[in-house]
Amino acid sequence: MIALYIICAVLGIALYVCTGLVCARICATIIRDKNPKMNEVMWFWFGFLCTWIAVLCTLVVKKEW
């Protein structure tokens, strides 16, 4: 049973990383289209960081028994 939890945790983290990369890429693309002079790398990492803040917020919420 513990192995199943570990597999689910690894898949969940992988999903969060993939989602973070996709959201960050979308954020960078929007910024590049609106103002080409802006640094899109900074916005890429900002979008990725926002995803990880969402991860931390989800981990803080605990189910009551």
mmCIF file as Biopython writes it, N, C-alpha, C and O atoms, coordinates in Angstrom:
data_model
#
loop_
_atom_site.group_PDB
_atom_site.id
_atom_site.type_symbol
_atom_site.label_atom_id
_atom_site.label_alt_id
_atom_site.label_comp_id
_atom_site.label_asym_id
_atom_site.label_entity_id
_atom_site.label_seq_id
_atom_site.pdbx_PDB_ins_code
_atom_site.Cartn_x
_atom_site.Cartn_y
_atom_site.Cartn_z
_atom_site.occupancy
_atom_site.B_iso_or_equiv
_atom_site.auth_seq_id
_atom_site.auth_asym_id
_atom_site.pdbx_PDB_model_num
ATOM 1   N N  . MET A ? 1  ? 0.823   -1.194 0.000   1.0 0.0 1  A 1 
ATOM 2   C CA . MET A ? 1  ? 0.000   0.000  0.000   1.0 0.0 1  A 1 
ATOM 3   C C  . MET A ? 1  ? 0.873   1.267  0.000   1.0 0.0 1  A 1 
ATOM 4   O O  . MET A ? 1  ? 0.534   2.268  -0.632  1.0 0.0 1  A 1 
ATOM 5   N N  . ILE A ? 2  ? 1.991   1.200  0.715   1.0 0.0 2  A 1 
ATOM 6   C CA . ILE A ? 2  ? 2.879   2.357  0.758   1.0 0.0 2  A 1 
ATOM 7   C C  . ILE A ? 2  ? 3.477   2.616  -0.626  1.0 0.0 2  A 1 
ATOM 8   O O  . ILE A ? 2  ? 3.668   3.766  -1.021  1.0 0.0 2  A 1 
ATOM 9   N N  . ALA A ? 3  ? 3.769   1.544  -1.353  1.0 0.0 3  A 1 
ATOM 10  C CA . ALA A ? 3  ? 4.312   1.711  -2.706  1.0 0.0 3  A 1 
ATOM 11  C C  . ALA A ? 3  ? 3.320   2.444  -3.612  1.0 0.0 3  A 1 
ATOM 12  O O  . ALA A ? 3  ? 3.716   3.247  -4.457  1.0 0.0 3  A 1 
ATOM 13  N N  . LEU A ? 4  ? 2.036   2.163  -3.429  1.0 0.0 4  A 1 
ATOM 14  C CA . LEU A ? 4  ? 1.009   2.842  -4.218  1.0 0.0 4  A 1 
ATOM 15  C C  . LEU A ? 4  ? 0.983   4.339  -3.894  1.0 0.0 4  A 1 
ATOM 16  O O  . LEU A ? 4  ? 0.830   5.168  -4.792  1.0 0.0 4  A 1 
ATOM 17  N N  . TYR A ? 5  ? 1.131   4.682  -2.614  1.0 0.0 5  A 1 
ATOM 18  C CA . TYR A ? 5  ? 1.184   6.092  -2.227  1.0 0.0 5  A 1 
ATOM 19  C C  . TYR A ? 5  ? 2.402   6.788  -2.813  1.0 0.0 5  A 1 
ATOM 20  O O  . TYR A ? 5  ? 2.320   7.936  -3.249  1.0 0.0 5  A 1 
ATOM 21  N N  . ILE A ? 6  ? 3.522   6.096  -2.822  1.0 0.0 6  A 1 
ATOM 22  C CA . ILE A ? 6  ? 4.749   6.677  -3.382  1.0 0.0 6  A 1 
ATOM 23  C C  . ILE A ? 6  ? 4.594   6.900  -4.886  1.0 0.0 6  A 1 
ATOM 24  O O  . ILE A ? 6  ? 4.992   7.943  -5.405  1.0 0.0 6  A 1 
ATOM 25  N N  . ILE A ? 7  ? 4.018   5.926  -5.581  1.0 0.0 7  A 1 
ATOM 26  C CA . ILE A ? 7  ? 3.794   6.065  -7.025  1.0 0.0 7  A 1 
ATOM 27  C C  . ILE A ? 7  ? 2.848   7.230  -7.308  1.0 0.0 7  A 1 
ATOM 28  O O  . ILE A ? 7  ? 3.087   8.024  -8.218  1.0 0.0 7  A 1 
ATOM 29  N N  . CYS A ? 8  ? 1.776   7.325  -6.526  1.0 0.0 8  A 1 
ATOM 30  C CA . CYS A ? 8  ? 0.828   8.434  -6.714  1.0 0.0 8  A 1 
ATOM 31  C C  . CYS A ? 8  ? 1.488   9.775  -6.426  1.0 0.0 8  A 1 
ATOM 32  O O  . CYS A ? 8  ? 1.226   10.753 -7.125  1.0 0.0 8  A 1 
ATOM 33  N N  . ALA A ? 9  ? 2.340   9.835  -5.406  1.0 0.0 9  A 1 
ATOM 34  C CA . ALA A ? 9  ? 3.029   11.083 -5.085  1.0 0.0 9  A 1 
ATOM 35  C C  . ALA A ? 9  ? 3.976   11.488 -6.205  1.0 0.0 9  A 1 
ATOM 36  O O  . ALA A ? 9  ? 4.038   12.660 -6.575  1.0 0.0 9  A 1 
ATOM 37  N N  . VAL A ? 10 ? 4.709   10.530 -6.744  1.0 0.0 10 A 1 
ATOM 38  C CA . VAL A ? 10 ? 5.640   10.831 -7.845  1.0 0.0 10 A 1 
ATOM 39  C C  . VAL A ? 10 ? 4.867   11.286 -9.083  1.0 0.0 10 A 1 
ATOM 40  O O  . VAL A ? 10 ? 5.264   12.242 -9.750  1.0 0.0 10 A 1 
ATOM 41  N N  . LEU A ? 11 ? 3.777   10.610 -9.384  1.0 0.0 11 A 1 
ATOM 42  C CA . LEU A ? 11 ? 2.953   11.025 -10.533 1.0 0.0 11 A 1 
ATOM 43  C C  . LEU A ? 11 ? 2.355   12.409 -10.306 1.0 0.0 11 A 1 
ATOM 44  O O  . LEU A ? 11 ? 2.281   13.214 -11.235 1.0 0.0 11 A 1 
ATOM 45  N N  . GLY A ? 12 ? 1.931   12.687 -9.082  1.0 0.0 12 A 1 
ATOM 46  C CA . GLY A ? 12 ? 1.383   14.006 -8.773  1.0 0.0 12 A 1 
ATOM 47  C C  . GLY A ? 12 ? 2.414   15.108 -8.937  1.0 0.0 12 A 1 
ATOM 48  O O  . GLY A ? 12 ? 2.122   16.163 -9.499  1.0 0.0 12 A 1 
ATOM 49  N N  . ILE A ? 13 ? 3.626   14.860 -8.442  1.0 0.0 13 A 1 
ATOM 50  C CA . ILE A ? 13 ? 4.685   15.861 -8.585  1.0 0.0 13 A 1 
ATOM 51  C C  . ILE A ? 13 ? 5.040   16.050 -10.052 1.0 0.0 13 A 1 
ATOM 52  O O  . ILE A ? 13 ? 5.254   17.178 -10.496 1.0 0.0 13 A 1 
ATOM 53  N N  . ALA A ? 14 ? 5.105   14.968 -10.803 1.0 0.0 14 A 1 
ATOM 54  C CA . ALA A ? 14 ? 5.398   15.075 -12.242 1.0 0.0 14 A 1 
ATOM 55  C C  . ALA A ? 14 ? 4.307   15.872 -12.955 1.0 0.0 14 A 1 
ATOM 56  O O  . ALA A ? 14 ? 4.596   16.673 -13.844 1.0 0.0 14 A 1 
ATOM 57  N N  . LEU A ? 15 ? 3.061   15.649 -12.563 1.0 0.0 15 A 1 
ATOM 58  C CA . LEU A ? 15 ? 1.950   16.393 -13.158 1.0 0.0 15 A 1 
ATOM 59  C C  . LEU A ? 15 ? 2.048   17.876 -12.825 1.0 0.0 15 A 1 
ATOM 60  O O  . LEU A ? 15 ? 1.804   18.724 -13.683 1.0 0.0 15 A 1 
ATOM 61  N N  . TYR A ? 16 ? 2.402   18.192 -11.581 1.0 0.0 16 A 1 
ATOM 62  C CA . TYR A ? 16 ? 2.572   19.598 -11.204 1.0 0.0 16 A 1 
ATOM 63  C C  . TYR A ? 16 ? 3.710   20.247 -11.980 1.0 0.0 16 A 1 
ATOM 64  O O  . TYR A ? 16 ? 3.595   21.404 -12.384 1.0 0.0 16 A 1 
ATOM 65  N N  . VAL A ? 17 ? 4.799   19.528 -12.193 1.0 0.0 17 A 1 
ATOM 66  C CA . VAL A ? 17 ? 5.917   20.086 -12.953 1.0 0.0 17 A 1 
ATOM 67  C C  . VAL A ? 17 ? 5.502   20.345 -14.399 1.0 0.0 17 A 1 
ATOM 68  O O  . VAL A ? 17 ? 5.800   21.403 -14.953 1.0 0.0 17 A 1 
ATOM 69  N N  . CYS A ? 18 ? 4.819   19.384 -15.004 1.0 0.0 18 A 1 
ATOM 70  C CA . CYS A ? 18 ? 4.352   19.557 -16.389 1.0 0.0 18 A 1 
ATOM 71  C C  . CYS A ? 18 ? 3.366   20.714 -16.494 1.0 0.0 18 A 1 
ATOM 72  O O  . CYS A ? 18 ? 3.433   21.514 -17.428 1.0 0.0 18 A 1 
ATOM 73  N N  . THR A ? 19 ? 2.457   20.797 -15.539 1.0 0.0 19 A 1 
ATOM 74  C CA . THR A ? 19 ? 1.489   21.899 -15.532 1.0 0.0 19 A 1 
ATOM 75  C C  . THR A ? 19 ? 2.196   23.230 -15.357 1.0 0.0 19 A 1 
ATOM 76  O O  . THR A ? 19 ? 1.846   24.217 -16.004 1.0 0.0 19 A 1 
ATOM 77  N N  . GLY A ? 20 ? 3.192   23.258 -14.480 1.0 0.0 20 A 1 
ATOM 78  C CA . GLY A ? 20 ? 3.963   24.478 -14.273 1.0 0.0 20 A 1 
ATOM 79  C C  . GLY A ? 20 ? 4.677   24.922 -15.528 1.0 0.0 20 A 1 
ATOM 80  O O  . GLY A ? 20 ? 4.701   26.111 -15.848 1.0 0.0 20 A 1 
ATOM 81  N N  . LEU A ? 21 ? 5.257   23.978 -16.236 1.0 0.0 21 A 1 
ATOM 82  C CA . LEU A ? 21 ? 5.952   24.316 -17.477 1.0 0.0 21 A 1 
ATOM 83  C C  . LEU A ? 21 ? 4.995   24.836 -18.536 1.0 0.0 21 A 1 
ATOM 84  O O  . LEU A ? 21 ? 5.304   25.795 -19.243 1.0 0.0 21 A 1 
ATOM 85  N N  . VAL A ? 22 ? 3.829   24.203 -18.647 1.0 0.0 22 A 1 
ATOM 86  C CA . VAL A ? 22 ? 2.845   24.643 -19.642 1.0 0.0 22 A 1 
ATOM 87  C C  . VAL A ? 22 ? 2.319   26.035 -19.285 1.0 0.0 22 A 1 
ATOM 88  O O  . VAL A ? 22 ? 2.239   26.909 -20.148 1.0 0.0 22 A 1 
ATOM 89  N N  . CYS A ? 23 ? 1.960   26.241 -18.012 1.0 0.0 23 A 1 
ATOM 90  C CA . CYS A ? 23 ? 1.448   27.560 -17.596 1.0 0.0 23 A 1 
ATOM 91  C C  . CYS A ? 23 ? 2.509   28.638 -17.754 1.0 0.0 23 A 1 
ATOM 92  O O  . CYS A ? 23 ? 2.210   29.755 -18.178 1.0 0.0 23 A 1 
ATOM 93  N N  . ALA A ? 24 ? 3.740   28.305 -17.416 1.0 0.0 24 A 1 
ATOM 94  C CA . ALA A ? 24 ? 4.817   29.278 -17.559 1.0 0.0 24 A 1 
ATOM 95  C C  . ALA A ? 24 ? 5.043   29.625 -19.021 1.0 0.0 24 A 1 
ATOM 96  O O  . ALA A ? 24 ? 5.285   30.784 -19.356 1.0 0.0 24 A 1 
ATOM 97  N N  . ARG A ? 25 ? 4.964   28.629 -19.890 1.0 0.0 25 A 1 
ATOM 98  C CA . ARG A ? 25 ? 5.151   28.882 -21.322 1.0 0.0 25 A 1 
ATOM 99  C C  . ARG A ? 25 ? 4.028   29.760 -21.871 1.0 0.0 25 A 1 
ATOM 100 O O  . ARG A ? 25 ? 4.273   30.658 -22.676 1.0 0.0 25 A 1 
ATOM 101 N N  . ILE A ? 26 ? 2.805   29.499 -21.439 1.0 0.0 26 A 1 
ATOM 102 C CA . ILE A ? 26 ? 1.666   30.325 -21.875 1.0 0.0 26 A 1 
ATOM 103 C C  . ILE A ? 26 ? 1.841   31.753 -21.383 1.0 0.0 26 A 1 
ATOM 104 O O  . ILE A ? 26 ? 1.604   32.706 -22.125 1.0 0.0 26 A 1 
ATOM 105 N N  . CYS A ? 27 ? 2.261   31.898 -20.121 1.0 0.0 27 A 1 
ATOM 106 C CA . CYS A ? 27 ? 2.487   33.229 -19.557 1.0 0.0 27 A 1 
ATOM 107 C C  . CYS A ? 27 ? 3.558   33.978 -20.345 1.0 0.0 27 A 1 
ATOM 108 O O  . CYS A ? 27 ? 3.389   35.156 -20.661 1.0 0.0 27 A 1 
ATOM 109 N N  . ALA A ? 28 ? 4.653   33.302 -20.661 1.0 0.0 28 A 1 
ATOM 110 C CA . ALA A ? 28 ? 5.732   33.937 -21.421 1.0 0.0 28 A 1 
ATOM 111 C C  . ALA A ? 28 ? 5.278   34.309 -22.828 1.0 0.0 28 A 1 
ATOM 112 O O  . ALA A ? 28 ? 5.670   35.355 -23.346 1.0 0.0 28 A 1 
ATOM 113 N N  . THR A ? 29 ? 4.456   33.466 -23.452 1.0 0.0 29 A 1 
ATOM 114 C CA . THR A ? 29 ? 3.963   33.746 -24.800 1.0 0.0 29 A 1 
ATOM 115 C C  . THR A ? 29 ? 3.044   34.960 -24.803 1.0 0.0 29 A 1 
ATOM 116 O O  . THR A ? 29 ? 3.122   35.802 -25.698 1.0 0.0 29 A 1 
ATOM 117 N N  . ILE A ? 30 ? 2.178   35.047 -23.806 1.0 0.0 30 A 1 
ATOM 118 C CA . ILE A ? 30 ? 1.273   36.203 -23.712 1.0 0.0 30 A 1 
ATOM 119 C C  . ILE A ? 30 ? 2.065   37.485 -23.536 1.0 0.0 30 A 1 
ATOM 120 O O  . ILE A ? 30 ? 1.780   38.493 -24.182 1.0 0.0 30 A 1 
ATOM 121 N N  . ILE A ? 31 ? 3.063   37.444 -22.657 1.0 0.0 31 A 1 
ATOM 122 C CA . ILE A ? 31 ? 3.880   38.638 -22.424 1.0 0.0 31 A 1 
ATOM 123 C C  . ILE A ? 31 ? 4.645   39.018 -23.684 1.0 0.0 31 A 1 
ATOM 124 O O  . ILE A ? 31 ? 4.741   40.201 -24.013 1.0 0.0 31 A 1 
ATOM 125 N N  . ARG A ? 32 ? 5.192   38.032 -24.396 1.0 0.0 32 A 1 
ATOM 126 C CA . ARG A ? 32 ? 5.958   38.323 -25.620 1.0 0.0 32 A 1 
ATOM 127 C C  . ARG A ? 32 ? 5.062   38.941 -26.683 1.0 0.0 32 A 1 
ATOM 128 O O  . ARG A ? 32 ? 5.492   39.833 -27.415 1.0 0.0 32 A 1 
ATOM 129 N N  . ASP A ? 33 ? 3.806   38.469 -26.776 1.0 0.0 33 A 1 
ATOM 130 C CA . ASP A ? 33 ? 2.892   39.019 -27.776 1.0 0.0 33 A 1 
ATOM 131 C C  . ASP A ? 33 ? 2.472   40.440 -27.428 1.0 0.0 33 A 1 
ATOM 132 O O  . ASP A ? 33 ? 2.282   41.270 -28.317 1.0 0.0 33 A 1 
ATOM 133 N N  . LYS A ? 34 ? 2.328   40.724 -26.136 1.0 0.0 34 A 1 
ATOM 134 C CA . LYS A ? 34 ? 1.881   42.061 -25.741 1.0 0.0 34 A 1 
ATOM 135 C C  . LYS A ? 34 ? 3.001   43.098 -25.828 1.0 0.0 34 A 1 
ATOM 136 O O  . LYS A ? 34 ? 2.787   44.220 -26.288 1.0 0.0 34 A 1 
ATOM 137 N N  . ASN A ? 35 ? 4.191   42.712 -25.382 1.0 0.0 35 A 1 
ATOM 138 C CA . ASN A ? 35 ? 5.311   43.648 -25.406 1.0 0.0 35 A 1 
ATOM 139 C C  . ASN A ? 35 ? 6.594   42.871 -25.672 1.0 0.0 35 A 1 
ATOM 140 O O  . ASN A ? 35 ? 7.153   42.267 -24.756 1.0 0.0 35 A 1 
ATOM 141 N N  . PRO A ? 36 ? 7.067   42.879 -26.918 1.0 0.0 36 A 1 
ATOM 142 C CA . PRO A ? 36 ? 8.256   42.086 -27.268 1.0 0.0 36 A 1 
ATOM 143 C C  . PRO A ? 36 ? 9.533   42.526 -26.545 1.0 0.0 36 A 1 
ATOM 144 O O  . PRO A ? 36 ? 10.499  41.765 -26.489 1.0 0.0 36 A 1 
ATOM 145 N N  . LYS A ? 37 ? 9.549   43.741 -25.992 1.0 0.0 37 A 1 
ATOM 146 C CA . LYS A ? 37 ? 10.749  44.229 -25.319 1.0 0.0 37 A 1 
ATOM 147 C C  . LYS A ? 37 ? 10.907  43.652 -23.910 1.0 0.0 37 A 1 
ATOM 148 O O  . LYS A ? 37 ? 11.989  43.739 -23.329 1.0 0.0 37 A 1 
ATOM 149 N N  . MET A ? 38 ? 9.855   43.070 -23.358 1.0 0.0 38 A 1 
ATOM 150 C CA . MET A ? 38 ? 9.928   42.533 -21.995 1.0 0.0 38 A 1 
ATOM 151 C C  . MET A ? 38 ? 10.706  41.221 -21.974 1.0 0.0 38 A 1 
ATOM 152 O O  . MET A ? 38 ? 10.782  40.507 -22.973 1.0 0.0 38 A 1 
ATOM 153 N N  . ASN A ? 39 ? 11.277  40.926 -20.821 1.0 0.0 39 A 1 
ATOM 154 C CA . ASN A ? 39 ? 12.065  39.709 -20.646 1.0 0.0 39 A 1 
ATOM 155 C C  . ASN A ? 39 ? 11.120  38.530 -20.422 1.0 0.0 39 A 1 
ATOM 156 O O  . ASN A ? 39 ? 10.523  38.404 -19.353 1.0 0.0 39 A 1 
ATOM 157 N N  . GLU A ? 40 ? 10.986  37.677 -21.419 1.0 0.0 40 A 1 
ATOM 158 C CA . GLU A ? 40 ? 10.036  36.564 -21.305 1.0 0.0 40 A 1 
ATOM 159 C C  . GLU A ? 40 ? 10.559  35.451 -20.412 1.0 0.0 40 A 1 
ATOM 160 O O  . GLU A ? 40 ? 9.769   34.666 -19.889 1.0 0.0 40 A 1 
ATOM 161 N N  . VAL A ? 41 ? 11.866  35.364 -20.224 1.0 0.0 41 A 1 
ATOM 162 C CA . VAL A ? 41 ? 12.420  34.345 -19.331 1.0 0.0 41 A 1 
ATOM 163 C C  . VAL A ? 41 ? 11.969  34.603 -17.896 1.0 0.0 41 A 1 
ATOM 164 O O  . VAL A ? 41 ? 11.630  33.670 -17.168 1.0 0.0 41 A 1 
ATOM 165 N N  . MET A ? 42 ? 11.967  35.873 -17.495 1.0 0.0 42 A 1 
ATOM 166 C CA . MET A ? 42 ? 11.509  36.235 -16.156 1.0 0.0 42 A 1 
ATOM 167 C C  . MET A ? 42 ? 10.045  35.827 -15.972 1.0 0.0 42 A 1 
ATOM 168 O O  . MET A ? 42 ? 9.673   35.299 -14.924 1.0 0.0 42 A 1 
ATOM 169 N N  . TRP A ? 43 ? 9.235   36.068 -16.972 1.0 0.0 43 A 1 
ATOM 170 C CA . TRP A ? 43 ? 7.824   35.721 -16.871 1.0 0.0 43 A 1 
ATOM 171 C C  . TRP A ? 43 ? 7.615   34.218 -16.910 1.0 0.0 43 A 1 
ATOM 172 O O  . TRP A ? 43 ? 6.669   33.721 -16.299 1.0 0.0 43 A 1 
ATOM 173 N N  . PHE A ? 44 ? 8.468   33.478 -17.609 1.0 0.0 44 A 1 
ATOM 174 C CA . PHE A ? 44 ? 8.400   32.023 -17.605 1.0 0.0 44 A 1 
ATOM 175 C C  . PHE A ? 44 ? 8.585   31.502 -16.181 1.0 0.0 44 A 1 
ATOM 176 O O  . PHE A ? 44 ? 7.803   30.681 -15.701 1.0 0.0 44 A 1 
ATOM 177 N N  . TRP A ? 45 ? 9.629   31.989 -15.518 1.0 0.0 45 A 1 
ATOM 178 C CA . TRP A ? 45 ? 9.883   31.522 -14.153 1.0 0.0 45 A 1 
ATOM 179 C C  . TRP A ? 45 ? 8.821   32.015 -13.184 1.0 0.0 45 A 1 
ATOM 180 O O  . TRP A ? 45 ? 8.528   31.335 -12.200 1.0 0.0 45 A 1 
ATOM 181 N N  . PHE A ? 46 ? 8.238   33.179 -13.436 1.0 0.0 46 A 1 
ATOM 182 C CA . PHE A ? 46 ? 7.143   33.673 -12.597 1.0 0.0 46 A 1 
ATOM 183 C C  . PHE A ? 46 ? 5.933   32.743 -12.691 1.0 0.0 46 A 1 
ATOM 184 O O  . PHE A ? 46 ? 5.324   32.410 -11.674 1.0 0.0 46 A 1 
ATOM 185 N N  . GLY A ? 47 ? 5.588   32.325 -13.905 1.0 0.0 47 A 1 
ATOM 186 C CA . GLY A ? 47 ? 4.470   31.390 -14.072 1.0 0.0 47 A 1 
ATOM 187 C C  . GLY A ? 47 ? 4.753   30.048 -13.431 1.0 0.0 47 A 1 
ATOM 188 O O  . GLY A ? 47 ? 3.860   29.438 -12.843 1.0 0.0 47 A 1 
ATOM 189 N N  . PHE A ? 48 ? 5.991   29.581 -13.540 1.0 0.0 48 A 1 
ATOM 190 C CA . PHE A ? 48 ? 6.380   28.313 -12.921 1.0 0.0 48 A 1 
ATOM 191 C C  . PHE A ? 48 ? 6.319   28.423 -11.404 1.0 0.0 48 A 1 
ATOM 192 O O  . PHE A ? 48 ? 5.868   27.498 -10.728 1.0 0.0 48 A 1 
ATOM 193 N N  . LEU A ? 49 ? 6.772   29.555 -10.867 1.0 0.0 49 A 1 
ATOM 194 C CA . LEU A ? 49 ? 6.740   29.777 -9.419  1.0 0.0 49 A 1 
ATOM 195 C C  . LEU A ? 49 ? 5.308   29.842 -8.898  1.0 0.0 49 A 1 
ATOM 196 O O  . LEU A ? 49 ? 5.021   29.338 -7.812  1.0 0.0 49 A 1 
ATOM 197 N N  . CYS A ? 50 ? 4.413   30.457 -9.659  1.0 0.0 50 A 1 
ATOM 198 C CA . CYS A ? 50 ? 3.001   30.525 -9.244  1.0 0.0 50 A 1 
ATOM 199 C C  . CYS A ? 50 ? 2.396   29.130 -9.130  1.0 0.0 50 A 1 
ATOM 200 O O  . CYS A ? 50 ? 1.580   28.879 -8.244  1.0 0.0 50 A 1 
ATOM 201 N N  . THR A ? 51 ? 2.786   28.232 -10.012 1.0 0.0 51 A 1 
ATOM 202 C CA . THR A ? 51 ? 2.287   26.864 -9.926  1.0 0.0 51 A 1 
ATOM 203 C C  . THR A ? 51 ? 2.771   26.198 -8.646  1.0 0.0 51 A 1 
ATOM 204 O O  . THR A ? 51 ? 2.004   25.497 -7.986  1.0 0.0 51 A 1 
ATOM 205 N N  . TRP A ? 52 ? 4.023   26.407 -8.291  1.0 0.0 52 A 1 
ATOM 206 C CA . TRP A ? 52 ? 4.549   25.781 -7.073  1.0 0.0 52 A 1 
ATOM 207 C C  . TRP A ? 52 ? 3.968   26.410 -5.814  1.0 0.0 52 A 1 
ATOM 208 O O  . TRP A ? 52 ? 3.842   25.737 -4.792  1.0 0.0 52 A 1 
ATOM 209 N N  . ILE A ? 53 ? 3.614   27.684 -5.872  1.0 0.0 53 A 1 
ATOM 210 C CA . ILE A ? 53 ? 2.915   28.301 -4.737  1.0 0.0 53 A 1 
ATOM 211 C C  . ILE A ? 53 ? 1.552   27.639 -4.582  1.0 0.0 53 A 1 
ATOM 212 O O  . ILE A ? 53 ? 1.100   27.404 -3.462  1.0 0.0 53 A 1 
ATOM 213 N N  . ALA A ? 54 ? 0.895   27.339 -5.699  1.0 0.0 54 A 1 
ATOM 214 C CA . ALA A ? 54 ? -0.383  26.630 -5.648  1.0 0.0 54 A 1 
ATOM 215 C C  . ALA A ? 54 ? -0.208  25.238 -5.054  1.0 0.0 54 A 1 
ATOM 216 O O  . ALA A ? 54 ? -1.070  24.772 -4.309  1.0 0.0 54 A 1 
ATOM 217 N N  . VAL A ? 55 ? 0.896   24.571 -5.373  1.0 0.0 55 A 1 
ATOM 218 C CA . VAL A ? 55 ? 1.185   23.254 -4.807  1.0 0.0 55 A 1 
ATOM 219 C C  . VAL A ? 55 ? 1.319   23.362 -3.288  1.0 0.0 55 A 1 
ATOM 220 O O  . VAL A ? 55 ? 0.733   22.569 -2.551  1.0 0.0 55 A 1 
ATOM 221 N N  . LEU A ? 56 ? 2.080   24.332 -2.832  1.0 0.0 56 A 1 
ATOM 222 C CA . LEU A ? 56 ? 2.262   24.493 -1.394  1.0 0.0 56 A 1 
ATOM 223 C C  . LEU A ? 56 ? 0.949   24.814 -0.687  1.0 0.0 56 A 1 
ATOM 224 O O  . LEU A ? 56 ? 0.693   24.333 0.417   1.0 0.0 56 A 1 
ATOM 225 N N  . CYS A ? 57 ? 0.127   25.626 -1.330  1.0 0.0 57 A 1 
ATOM 226 C CA . CYS A ? 57 ? -1.183  25.945 -0.736  1.0 0.0 57 A 1 
ATOM 227 C C  . CYS A ? 57 ? -2.058  24.697 -0.645  1.0 0.0 57 A 1 
ATOM 228 O O  . CYS A ? 57 ? -2.807  24.535 0.319   1.0 0.0 57 A 1 
ATOM 229 N N  . THR A ? 58 ? -1.970  23.824 -1.630  1.0 0.0 58 A 1 
ATOM 230 C CA . THR A ? 58 ? -2.772  22.590 -1.580  1.0 0.0 58 A 1 
ATOM 231 C C  . THR A ? 58 ? -2.265  21.659 -0.499  1.0 0.0 58 A 1 
ATOM 232 O O  . THR A ? 58 ? -3.053  20.969 0.146   1.0 0.0 58 A 1 
ATOM 233 N N  . LEU A ? 59 ? -0.954  21.632 -0.293  1.0 0.0 59 A 1 
ATOM 234 C CA . LEU A ? 59 ? -0.408  20.758 0.738   1.0 0.0 59 A 1 
ATOM 235 C C  . LEU A ? 59 ? -0.721  21.255 2.143   1.0 0.0 59 A 1 
ATOM 236 O O  . LEU A ? 59 ? -0.757  20.469 3.090   1.0 0.0 59 A 1 
ATOM 237 N N  . VAL A ? 60 ? -0.949  22.557 2.279   1.0 0.0 60 A 1 
ATOM 238 C CA . VAL A ? 60 ? -1.268  23.102 3.599   1.0 0.0 60 A 1 
ATOM 239 C C  . VAL A ? 60 ? -2.670  22.674 4.032   1.0 0.0 60 A 1 
ATOM 240 O O  . VAL A ? 60 ? -2.913  22.427 5.214   1.0 0.0 60 A 1 
ATOM 241 N N  . VAL A ? 61 ? -3.582  22.589 3.079   1.0 0.0 61 A 1 
ATOM 242 C CA . VAL A ? 61 ? -4.958  22.194 3.396   1.0 0.0 61 A 1 
ATOM 243 C C  . VAL A ? 61 ? -4.946  20.705 3.707   1.0 0.0 61 A 1 
ATOM 244 O O  . VAL A ? 61 ? -4.537  19.888 2.883   1.0 0.0 61 A 1 
ATOM 245 N N  . LYS A ? 62 ? -5.400  20.366 4.902   1.0 0.0 62 A 1 
ATOM 246 C CA . LYS A ? 62 ? -5.392  18.947 5.301   1.0 0.0 62 A 1 
ATOM 247 C C  . LYS A ? 62 ? -6.814  18.474 5.532   1.0 0.0 62 A 1 
ATOM 248 O O  . LYS A ? 62 ? -7.684  19.234 5.957   1.0 0.0 62 A 1 
ATOM 249 N N  . LYS A ? 63 ? -7.019  17.242 5.249   1.0 0.0 63 A 1 
ATOM 250 C CA . LYS A ? 63 ? -8.325  16.643 5.471   1.0 0.0 63 A 1 
ATOM 251 C C  . LYS A ? 63 ? -8.482  16.289 6.940   1.0 0.0 63 A 1 
ATOM 252 O O  . LYS A ? 63 ? -7.596  15.691 7.550   1.0 0.0 63 A 1 
ATOM 253 N N  . GLU A ? 64 ? -9.620  16.666 7.494   1.0 0.0 64 A 1 
ATOM 254 C CA . GLU A ? 64 ? -9.869  16.340 8.898   1.0 0.0 64 A 1 
ATOM 255 C C  . GLU A ? 64 ? -10.420 14.934 9.017   1.0 0.0 64 A 1 
ATOM 256 O O  . GLU A ? 64 ? -11.245 14.512 8.207   1.0 0.0 64 A 1 
ATOM 257 N N  . TRP A ? 65 ? -9.967  14.213 10.020  1.0 0.0 65 A 1 
ATOM 258 C CA . TRP A ? 65 ? -10.393 12.834 10.228  1.0 0.0 65 A 1 
ATOM 259 C C  . TRP A ? 65 ? -11.555 12.778 11.175  1.0 0.0 65 A 1 
ATOM 260 O O  . TRP A ? 65 ? -12.055 11.694 11.474  1.0 0.0 65 A 1 
#
